[in-house]
Amino acid sequence: GKRARKTSAMEPTIPAAVKDAIAHLADSSEPLLNASLSELTSLNQAETELLKATWPDIETQRRRQIVHRLVELAEDNLELNFDSIFKYLLKDPDVEVRSQAIEGLWENEETSLIEPLINLLEKDSSEQVQSASALALGKFVLLAEHNKLRSGYRDRLQKVLLGIIDDKNRPIEVRRRALEATAPLSLLEVKEAITEAYQSLDPRLKVSSIHAMGKSLDSAWLPVLLKELTSPDAEMRYEACGACGEFEEAAAVPALAELVADSDADVRLAAIQALGKIGTTQAQKSA
């Protein structure tokens, strides 16, 4: 048959449904419709450009609603992919929109995201965005530790995150998230950073150190974790439960079993989840 006429590069055709969906975003008088937002999945370059041309005119509250809803839709339906939008929104003037965009890219493991996230971690004006970026870099740290990234990336992540942890001028919130992100790296400097956080007088750093011990999977931390299961602080008990679950540590079972009746609801749930993980592993071993 005859070949279809190629659309010239100058005028790519954008489906009417996508055009309508982008126009719908800008109309603040209309409630946001999921069906319309779903049309924005897997936008190509021309469609993304149309969105970029429209976006700056949308008022802040509406932009927040849109990105929030896109994150929810992508979580509920794995077929939907709004990554091209989320990448663009990393540069949005609004803190809330930038933070949500980082969350939206949670599943994305493209190494092209590492530098933009590092840039936000080091230079963004918002503590919230810096913290979200640190956490998002954590998945790349995990890939690096499992040798799924080139060693250059591992070195870069290690240098940046340890630099943030060591920078006492940084907000505690950002430093603790960097510590949690870097925990999987089996490096002496990381172990030292976790130790220092655990000995810190700041309760938030201390809580993050327990979380980091679980992520590190270094069995040298087990005595500390078992001890913290009986901490007077509910947050410490909660993190210790999670960490013992990560280790799938049978020695933690008696203490975890007691925490199933803890006064704190979050601790009770964490204890049950940890026991579930440990039980599954033990059952597999004895099978």
Disulfide bonds with the S-S distance in Angstrom:
none
